[in-house]
Amino acid sequence: MNVNGIGAAGYPVAGKAKVRQAQDGTQSFDREFMGMASQTPPSFVGKVWTKEELMQSIDKQVQSKKMSVSDMIKATCIEGTRARFRFAGEDKIYTFDEYIKELDKRSKNNV
């Protein structure tokens, strides 16, 4: 009995994985064959990246799409600049502009 094999990385491997049948009738896969990985990446993979290349690519994408804190708050807050803000655990309430200034000030102090 033959079935299509899948490599250790989840890629189909060339050939067939054999099912072994013992004298008592039990069946098992050829584990040695199943442990082999494909020598070529699957057709949907355009380029195989190293860890460093992948991190550089992600960094470039993040930098090109980076928004300011002010823009992020405007985009995520339904009320936009009309909303009132406060920091967790504090009672003082800030307007949008005051909040952005205070957030910048606190961010610079924490660096």
C-alpha atoms as an extended CHARMM CRD file, in Angstrom:
* protein
*
       111  EXT
         1         1  MET       CA              0.0000000000        0.0000000000        0.0000000000  PROA      1               0.0000000000
         2         2  ASN       CA              1.4050000000        3.4360000000       -0.9570000000  PROA      2               0.0000000000
         3         3  VAL       CA              0.2790000000        6.9120000000        0.1310000000  PROA      3               0.0000000000
         4         4  ASN       CA              1.6070000000       10.3500000000       -0.7710000000  PROA      4               0.0000000000
         5         5  GLY       CA              4.3840000000       11.3930000000        1.5980000000  PROA      5               0.0000000000
         6         6  ILE       CA              4.6770000000       14.6390000000        3.5170000000  PROA      6               0.0000000000
         7         7  GLY       CA              8.1080000000       15.8630000000        4.6390000000  PROA      7               0.0000000000
         8         8  ALA       CA              9.0370000000       16.9880000000        8.1230000000  PROA      8               0.0000000000
         9         9  ALA       CA              8.4480000000       20.6400000000        7.1650000000  PROA      9               0.0000000000
        10        10  GLY       CA              4.9840000000       19.8580000000        5.8130000000  PROA      10              0.0000000000
        11        11  TYR       CA              6.0330000000       19.8590000000        2.1490000000  PROA      11              0.0000000000
        12        12  PRO       CA              5.1540000000       16.9670000000       -0.1420000000  PROA      12              0.0000000000
        13        13  VAL       CA              8.1850000000       14.7770000000       -0.7800000000  PROA      13              0.0000000000
        14        14  ALA       CA              8.9890000000       13.1180000000       -4.0660000000  PROA      14              0.0000000000
        15        15  GLY       CA              7.7740000000        9.5520000000       -4.3120000000  PROA      15              0.0000000000
        16        16  LYS       CA              5.5210000000        7.5450000000       -2.0760000000  PROA      16              0.0000000000
        17        17  ALA       CA              5.6190000000        6.8230000000        1.6460000000  PROA      17              0.0000000000
        18        18  LYS       CA              5.3910000000        3.1080000000        2.2050000000  PROA      18              0.0000000000
        19        19  VAL       CA              3.1460000000        1.4930000000        4.7400000000  PROA      19              0.0000000000
        20        20  ARG       CA              4.7510000000       -1.5250000000        6.3360000000  PROA      20              0.0000000000
        21        21  GLN       CA              2.6380000000       -4.4800000000        7.3670000000  PROA      21              0.0000000000
        22        22  ALA       CA              3.8630000000       -6.6830000000       10.1740000000  PROA      22              0.0000000000
        23        23  GLN       CA              3.1880000000      -10.4200000000       10.3350000000  PROA      23              0.0000000000
        24        24  ASP       CA              0.5580000000       -9.8100000000       13.0140000000  PROA      24              0.0000000000
        25        25  GLY       CA             -1.3850000000       -7.6240000000       10.5430000000  PROA      25              0.0000000000
        26        26  THR       CA             -0.5810000000       -4.2320000000       12.0760000000  PROA      26              0.0000000000
        27        27  GLN       CA              0.4520000000       -1.4660000000        9.7270000000  PROA      27              0.0000000000
        28        28  SER       CA              2.9040000000        1.4070000000       10.2350000000  PROA      28              0.0000000000
        29        29  PHE       CA              4.4070000000        4.1420000000        8.0890000000  PROA      29              0.0000000000
        30        30  ASP       CA              8.0240000000        4.0780000000        7.0000000000  PROA      30              0.0000000000
        31        31  ARG       CA              9.1590000000        6.6680000000        9.5450000000  PROA      31              0.0000000000
        32        32  GLU       CA             12.6400000000        7.0260000000        8.0580000000  PROA      32              0.0000000000
        33        33  PHE       CA             11.1470000000        8.0710000000        4.7200000000  PROA      33              0.0000000000
        34        34  MET       CA              8.6210000000       10.3770000000        6.3820000000  PROA      34              0.0000000000
        35        35  GLY       CA             11.4040000000       12.1770000000        8.2640000000  PROA      35              0.0000000000
        36        36  MET       CA             13.0660000000       13.2960000000        5.0360000000  PROA      36              0.0000000000
        37        37  ALA       CA             12.4930000000       16.9260000000        4.0420000000  PROA      37              0.0000000000
        38        38  SER       CA             12.0350000000       18.0780000000        0.4700000000  PROA      38              0.0000000000
        39        39  GLN       CA             15.1620000000       19.4450000000       -1.2030000000  PROA      39              0.0000000000
        40        40  THR       CA             13.1250000000       22.1030000000       -3.0070000000  PROA      40              0.0000000000
        41        41  PRO       CA             10.5610000000       24.5320000000       -1.5710000000  PROA      41              0.0000000000
        42        42  PRO       CA              6.9250000000       24.1960000000       -2.6710000000  PROA      42              0.0000000000
        43        43  SER       CA              5.7560000000       26.0290000000       -5.7980000000  PROA      43              0.0000000000
        44        44  PHE       CA              3.9880000000       28.7890000000       -3.8280000000  PROA      44              0.0000000000
        45        45  VAL       CA              7.2430000000       29.9090000000       -2.1620000000  PROA      45              0.0000000000
        46        46  GLY       CA              8.8290000000       32.7280000000       -4.1650000000  PROA      46              0.0000000000
        47        47  LYS       CA             11.9760000000       33.2010000000       -2.0840000000  PROA      47              0.0000000000
        48        48  VAL       CA             13.4370000000       31.4880000000        0.9460000000  PROA      48              0.0000000000
        49        49  TRP       CA             14.5600000000       34.1700000000        3.4240000000  PROA      49              0.0000000000
        50        50  THR       CA             17.0590000000       34.0220000000        6.2270000000  PROA      50              0.0000000000
        51        51  LYS       CA             15.9740000000       35.3000000000        9.6420000000  PROA      51              0.0000000000
        52        52  GLU       CA             17.9420000000       38.5310000000        9.1430000000  PROA      52              0.0000000000
        53        53  GLU       CA             16.4400000000       39.1740000000        5.6940000000  PROA      53              0.0000000000
        54        54  LEU       CA             12.9360000000       38.6180000000        7.0480000000  PROA      54              0.0000000000
        55        55  MET       CA             13.4890000000       41.0040000000        9.9730000000  PROA      55              0.0000000000
        56        56  GLN       CA             14.9160000000       43.6950000000        7.6420000000  PROA      56              0.0000000000
        57        57  SER       CA             11.9130000000       43.3390000000        5.3260000000  PROA      57              0.0000000000
        58        58  ILE       CA              9.4600000000       43.6780000000        8.2190000000  PROA      58              0.0000000000
        59        59  ASP       CA             11.3550000000       46.7020000000        9.5680000000  PROA      59              0.0000000000
        60        60  LYS       CA             11.1470000000       48.4090000000        6.1600000000  PROA      60              0.0000000000
        61        61  GLN       CA              7.4030000000       47.7460000000        5.9260000000  PROA      61              0.0000000000
        62        62  VAL       CA              6.7750000000       49.0900000000        9.4310000000  PROA      62              0.0000000000
        63        63  GLN       CA              8.8230000000       52.2340000000        8.7790000000  PROA      63              0.0000000000
        64        64  SER       CA              6.9990000000       52.9500000000        5.5240000000  PROA      64              0.0000000000
        65        65  LYS       CA              3.5790000000       52.6180000000        7.2070000000  PROA      65              0.0000000000
        66        66  LYS       CA              4.4610000000       54.2960000000       10.4920000000  PROA      66              0.0000000000
        67        67  MET       CA              1.8300000000       56.6940000000       11.8420000000  PROA      67              0.0000000000
        68        68  SER       CA              2.3050000000       59.3710000000       14.4640000000  PROA      68              0.0000000000
        69        69  VAL       CA              0.7430000000       58.8170000000       17.8940000000  PROA      69              0.0000000000
        70        70  SER       CA             -1.6930000000       61.5990000000       17.1340000000  PROA      70              0.0000000000
        71        71  ASP       CA             -2.7960000000       59.9600000000       13.8550000000  PROA      71              0.0000000000
        72        72  MET       CA             -3.1540000000       56.5440000000       15.5260000000  PROA      72              0.0000000000
        73        73  ILE       CA             -5.4130000000       57.9410000000       18.2420000000  PROA      73              0.0000000000
        74        74  LYS       CA             -7.4970000000       59.8290000000       15.6890000000  PROA      74              0.0000000000
        75        75  ALA       CA             -7.8600000000       56.6600000000       13.6230000000  PROA      75              0.0000000000
        76        76  THR       CA             -8.8380000000       54.4320000000       16.5600000000  PROA      76              0.0000000000
        77        77  CYS       CA            -10.9240000000       56.7680000000       18.7050000000  PROA      77              0.0000000000
        78        78  ILE       CA            -14.5320000000       57.1670000000       17.5580000000  PROA      78              0.0000000000
        79        79  GLU       CA            -14.8380000000       60.6620000000       19.0220000000  PROA      79              0.0000000000
        80        80  GLY       CA            -11.5180000000       61.7610000000       17.5090000000  PROA      80              0.0000000000
        81        81  THR       CA            -10.1100000000       65.0430000000       18.8020000000  PROA      81              0.0000000000
        82        82  ARG       CA            -13.3150000000       65.8530000000       20.7470000000  PROA      82              0.0000000000
        83        83  ALA       CA            -12.7250000000       62.9880000000       23.1910000000  PROA      83              0.0000000000
        84        84  ARG       CA            -11.3270000000       63.4080000000       26.6820000000  PROA      84              0.0000000000
        85        85  PHE       CA             -8.4170000000       61.2600000000       27.8110000000  PROA      85              0.0000000000
        86        86  ARG       CA             -6.7170000000       60.2020000000       31.0190000000  PROA      86              0.0000000000
        87        87  PHE       CA             -3.8510000000       57.9390000000       31.9440000000  PROA      87              0.0000000000
        88        88  ALA       CA             -4.5690000000       54.6800000000       33.7390000000  PROA      88              0.0000000000
        89        89  GLY       CA             -4.7160000000       55.1260000000       37.4890000000  PROA      89              0.0000000000
        90        90  GLU       CA             -4.9170000000       58.9290000000       37.3290000000  PROA      90              0.0000000000
        91        91  ASP       CA             -7.8420000000       61.2810000000       37.8260000000  PROA      91              0.0000000000
        92        92  LYS       CA             -6.7220000000       64.2110000000       35.6680000000  PROA      92              0.0000000000
        93        93  ILE       CA             -8.6330000000       64.4800000000       32.3740000000  PROA      93              0.0000000000
        94        94  TYR       CA             -6.8980000000       65.8440000000       29.2560000000  PROA      94              0.0000000000
        95        95  THR       CA             -8.1340000000       67.3040000000       25.9900000000  PROA      95              0.0000000000
        96        96  PHE       CA             -6.7840000000       65.6470000000       22.8600000000  PROA      96              0.0000000000
        97        97  ASP       CA             -3.9330000000       68.1510000000       22.3940000000  PROA      97              0.0000000000
        98        98  GLU       CA             -3.0210000000       68.1190000000       26.0890000000  PROA      98              0.0000000000
        99        99  TYR       CA             -3.0060000000       64.3220000000       26.0840000000  PROA      99              0.0000000000
       100       100  ILE       CA             -0.6890000000       64.1320000000       23.0530000000  PROA      100             0.0000000000
       101       101  LYS       CA              1.7380000000       66.6350000000       24.6270000000  PROA      101             0.0000000000
       102       102  GLU       CA              1.7370000000       64.7840000000       27.9470000000  PROA      102             0.0000000000
       103       103  LEU       CA              2.1430000000       61.4230000000       26.2040000000  PROA      103             0.0000000000
       104       104  ASP       CA              5.1340000000       62.7360000000       24.2220000000  PROA      104             0.0000000000
       105       105  LYS       CA              6.6370000000       64.1740000000       27.4040000000  PROA      105             0.0000000000
       106       106  ARG       CA              6.2110000000       60.8980000000       29.3130000000  PROA      106             0.0000000000
       107       107  SER       CA              7.4990000000       58.8400000000       26.3970000000  PROA      107             0.0000000000
       108       108  LYS       CA             10.7010000000       60.9280000000       26.1670000000  PROA      108             0.0000000000
       109       109  ASN       CA             11.2540000000       60.6300000000       29.9150000000  PROA      109             0.0000000000
       110       110  ASN       CA             10.9760000000       56.8260000000       29.7720000000  PROA      110             0.0000000000
       111       111  VAL       CA             13.5870000000       56.4040000000       27.0310000000  PROA      111             0.0000000000
